[in-house]
């Protein structure tokens, strides 16, 4: 089997239209509102390109503040409420999260501003690709696995420079609710090596979606299978009171001798152990101690820290 065809480089899920939650008129907004949101989203993407051009000139704190402000404003423009549970360490970290939707990106940036790792194809998407390149996204060429070590080195260098980096280690989006749809490769370990090399904490995040702050869980924002990005965007913009919750698990502190595969497994278990705001049960239960006190061979002693309360970020 060639590297191009190997699932390590072309991860996928079995998700299809049947995985999407059904929505009716009570869960969607009128067409006029959808058009206003679409116009606002295009405007925010255009503004984002300008903001991204300024980012390399800013110190880390100002960079993070401006990135977060843009992401929160984009959420408001699209009628999306963002909520966060837990707290991040006050230092650069490698953020790892489950991947459901293209909307995961602004949700993550609003909560935890970071440089992103994305597949090379994203750089060719209209407007989005321009924004991604301007923001310093690290692109992974999945057709050329021999270039992966250089990409890992670039991520490690970014962490050493004091910038956080965010990656979706599953490598593909999926509905997040059906165990059979979960990507077979799970969290791929390559980028975890960057955290080990840079001595940076790994922070697992879980992203979940529901309709309203206390409404039902929904997979409607999921970006699945062969669906076009435009169709997925239109469906998300039509949703009424979409709430995205980002839940932050305890950070993992890898030692210099940590094994990246073991670290990836612990982080994946942490993501699926975090009590999901969407009511999705974990698909791979592990002992709770693995979330808070990872095995010594994977991570070293961690500083004292507790999760904070749930906080709304944007209406």
N, C-alpha and C positions, 0 to 999 in steps of 0.2 A: 504493500500500500504506500502511495507517495505521501510526502508531507502535506501536499496540498489537500488531499482527500481525508487525511487523518482527522478524527473528531477533536483531537487536541487543538488543532488549528482552525477547524470549522465547526465549532460547537453548535448544536441546535437542540430544539425541544420538539415535542410532538404536539404542541399547542395549535389549535385551529379556531375557527369561528365559534365552535361549540363551547369554548372556554370563556367567552365573553359574557358578562352579565347582561341580562335583558333590561332595557330602559324604556319607560313610557313617557307620556306627556308630563307626568308629575315629577319626573327626574331630569327633564330637559328644559331649556329656555327657548323663547321664541326665535325665529330665524333672524329678526332684526338685531337681537342681542348677540347672536352668534357672529353676525357680520361685524358688529362693533368690536367684539373680542378679537376677531381675526385681524382687523385693522390695527388694533392696539398691539397685538403680538408682533406683527410685522414692524411696527414702529419701535418696539422694544428691542427687536433683533438688530435693527439698523442702529439704534442708539448703542447697543452692546458692542458693535464693531468699533465705534468711536471710543467707548470706554476701554475696550481691550487694548487699543493702540496706546493708551496712557499707562496701562498696568506695569510694563517693564520699567517705567521711570519712577515708580512709587516704592517706598519702603514696605516691608512685609505687612505691617499693621494697617497702613492706609490701603494697600492692595486688597487685603481681606475685607475691609470695611466697604470699599467701593463695589467689590464683586458681590458681596452679600446684599447691599442696597439695591443693586440692579436686579438680582434674582427675586427679591421680595417685591419690587415694583412690577416685575413681569408677572408674578403670581396674582397680584391685585388686579392688573390689567386684564387678566384672563378669568377673573372670578374664582380663583383657587385660594383656599385657606391652607396655610402651612402651620403645622404644630410640631414641636420637638419635645422629646422626653429624654432627660439625661443631660450630662455636661461633657464637654470635650476637654482634654488636657490643654493647658496654656503653653503649647509648644508645637512644633511641626510634627505631623503624624502621617502614616499611610492609612487612608480611609478605605474600607472595603465594604461593599454593600450588595444586597440582592438586586436583581435587575428586572423590572417589570415593564417600564415605559420610557419613552424619550423624555417624559416629564420628570423622571428621576433626576435628571441633570440639574435643572433649575432648583428643584427641591433640595438637592444635596448642597448646591452652591449657596443657597439662602441660609442653611444651617451651618455648614462647614466649608467656607471658601477654600478652594484647592485647585491646583493644576490637575487636569483630567488626563486619563489614559484612555484612548479610544482606537477602534479599528481604523485603518487607513481610509476606508470607504467614506467615513463621516466627513473627511476633509473635502470630498467632492460634492457634498450635498449643497443645493442652492442656499445661499445666505448663511445657513447654519455652518457650513464648512468654512466660510470666510471668518465667521465669528470664532470658530474653534481654533483656526490657525492663528488669528490675532491674539487669542488668549493664551497661547503657548501650550496648547494641547500636545501631549506626547502620543504620536501615532504608532500603532503596531501593524506591521505588514505581515498578515497571516499567511501569505503565499511564500514568504521567505523566512523560514524558521531560523536560518543561520544568523539573521540579524537580531534575533531576540536578545542575546547577551548584551549587545550594544544598547538596546532599548532599556534593559534593566539597569545598566550603568548610568544611563541618562536620568532615570527616575531616582536612583540613589544620589546622584549629584544634586538634583533638585531638592531632595530632602536635606542633604548636608548644607545646602545654601539657606536653609531655614524656611522653605516653602512646603506646605502640605501637599500631598498628592492623593487623588481619589481614583479608584479603579473598581470596575465591576468584574470580579474574578470568574463569574459564571460564563462570561464571554458572549452572552446572548440574552435577549429578553424572553420571559415566559410568564404565564398567568400567575404563578406563585401559589396556587391553591391545590393543584392536583399533583400528587407525588409522581404519577406516571409521566407527567410532562417535564419534570425537572431535568435539566441538562445532565447527561450521563457522566460527564467528567467532573461535575461539582466545581468547587473553587480550584482554579488552576494555580499552581504554586509559584510560577516564575516571578511575579512582581513582589512576592513576599521576600524574595532574596534581596531586593533593594532595601527593604526595611532592616533586614539583618545587617547588611553591609554598612548602612548609614547609622545604625544604632537608634532607629526611630521606632516609637510605639506603633502598634497596629490597632486601629479602632474599628470594630465591626459595627455596622449600621443596618437597621432593618427599615425598609420603606414600605408603607402600606397605604391603601386607598379606601375611602368610604364616602358615601353620599350624606353630607351633613356631618356635624360634629359628633352626633350619636346615632346616625343613621346606619343603614346596612352596609356591609362590605361590598365592594364592587371590583370587578376585573375590567370594567369598561375602558379604563385608560391604558390597558396593556397593548403593546405593539407586537403583534404576533405573526409568525409565518411569513407568507408571501404578501401580506398586506402592504399597501403603499403608505409612506409617511404622511402624505396629504390626507388620506382617508382617516388615519389614526388621529391626526391633529383636529380634523373636523369633528370627530366623535367626542374628543375631550372638550373642545370649546362649546359643545352643545350641553354638557352636563351642568345640572343645577347644584350649587353648594358642594362642589367637589372638595374634599378635605384630604390632604396628604400628610401623613404622620411619619416623622423620622425618629426612630428610637435608637439611642446610643447605648451600646453595651460597654462594659468595663474594658479599658485598654489592655492590650497584651504587650509585654515588654520582652522582646526577643533578646537572647544572649548572642554573643558573637559566634557561638558554636551551635546555634539552633538549626534544626532541620526545616527547610522551607515547606516541605510536604506536610510535616506534622503541624507546623504553624498554620498552614492553610486549612487543615482539618479542624483545628481548634477554633479558628475564626469562623469557619462555616457553621460549626455547631453553635457558636455564640449568636450568629445572625438568626438561626432558626429557633434558638431558645428564647430570644427576646420575646416577651408577650406581645403579640401583634395587635395593634389597634384595629386591624381589619378582621380580627377574630379567626385568623388562619392558624390551625394547629401546626406545630413543628413537624417537618417531614422526616427528620433524622434525630430522634431524641437521644440525648447523652446525659450523664450525670450533671446536676446543676453545678457542682464544684468545678467542672471544666470551663464554665463561663467566667467564674470569679477567680479561681486559682488554677491556672493551666498547669500541666505537668512541668516539672522542673527542667526537663531536657528540652522543652520548647521555649519557655520564657523564664526570665529571672524574677527576682522580687519586685513587686510593684508598689509605687508610692500609694499612700492612703488616699482614697477618693471615693465619693459616693455619688450616685445618680441624683440629679436634681429633679424638681417637679416638672410637670408638663407645662409648657409655655407656648401660647399662641404667637406666631411670628407675623402673620399677615392675614388680613380678612379678605 
